[in-house]
Amino acid sequence: MSKRLMVLFGLLVAVGLVWAIPACAHTPLLSVEDNEDGTIYLEGGFSDGSSATGVIILLVEIEPYEADPEAKDAELEEKDLYEGKLVLLRTELDEYSELTLDKPEVPYLIVLDAGPGHVVEKEGPPLTEEEKELRAEEEESEEESEE
C-alpha cells in the first residue's frame, strides 16, 4: 500500500509543478539604464522571453499628489494619477520593447504596467546638475537655429 501512496504522491507533485510553471513563467521585467546625458534607456520583457511591445510605461512623481484645495473640480479630474501620484509621462514601449526618454527634473518612478499583477516599479536615476546644464545649452542652440 505504501508503494501506491508514493506513486500517487509523485503524480500529485508532478501535476502541481505543471500547473505552477505557467503561472510563474510570465513575470514582467524592466531594465533601466542611465545614459548620463539627461536621458534614460528602458527595456521591457517577460521572463518567458515574450515581447513587451506596446506595454504601458509611466513616469510618476515619487511624492503623492496634493491637490490645491482651491482648484476647481474640473482641473482635478484632468490630472492623470497613478496610485495617488502625478503621472508626468504616459507612453508605450516600441516594437523592440525599448524606449529612450528625457529624465524629469523631479524625483520619479518608472512604472511598467502590463496589466493586473504584472506591474514593475523602479526609482529613476536623478537628473544631475551637469545634465541640466547640457539640456539648457541644447535648448539655447535650438532656439538660435530657429531664428
C-alpha positions, 0 to 999 in steps of 0.5 A: 500500500505504501508503494501506491501512496508514493506513486500517487504522491509523485503524480500529485507533485508532478501535476502541481509543478505543471500547473505552477510553471505557467503561472510563474513563467510570465513575470514582467521585467524592466531594465533601466539604464542611465545614459548620463546625458539627461536621458534614460534607456528602458527595456521591457520583457517577460521572463518567458522571453515574450515581447513587451511591445506596446506595454504601458510605461509611466513616469510618476512623481515619487511624492503623492499628489496634493491637490490645491484645495482651491482648484476647481473640480474640473482641473482635478479630474484632468490630472492623470494619477497613478496610485495617488501620484502625478503621472508626468509621462504616459507612453508605450514601449516600441516594437523592440520593447525599448524606449529612450526618454528625457529624465524629469527634473523631479524625483520619479518612478518608472512604472511598467504596467502590463496589466493586473499583477504584472506591474514593475516599479523602479526609482529613476536615476536623478537628473544631475546638475551637469545634465541640466546644464547640457539640456539648457545649452541644447535648448539655447542652440535650438532656439538660435537655429530657429531664428 
